[in-house]
Amino acid sequence: QVQLVESGGGLVRPGDSLRLSCAASESISSFQAMNWYRRDAPGERYNLVASIGRDGNQVYADSVKGRFAISRNTAVNTVYLQMNSLKLEDTSVYYCFAATDYGDAWGQGTRVTVSS
């Protein structure tokens, strides 16, 4: 099963930017989709933030449209989430998710805290 490792989280101020990375243990070129989710607290639901499909099609949650951008680099098997103009309400744990032809995989999460 593919392994996913997120990085790039941290503590920032409102208006700052961060770039999250999700490195996969194998080629992502054939994956059905790679998504970023966030979950504000244990036990709460995972909320889709952004998705990039095999064909490059991108989908964003309304709350992040125009501020966040998902991208991928197949040469290094990594998906990114560029987060600009961060708001207090973007504080969460962000998880990478991969949908493959042989199963789904989740990363361990990376925490983003936006605080003034």
QUIHUUR-V686248 format. One line per field, one symbol per residue. psi: psi as a letter, one per 40 degrees, with the letter a starting at -180 (. if undefined). A space follows every 50 residues. Layout:
psi=???
This chain:
psi=iihhhiieiahiiheiiihiihhieihedeidihihiihdiheiihhhdi ihideehiiiideehedihiiihddefhiihhhifiideehihhhihhhi eeiiiiaeihhhhhi.
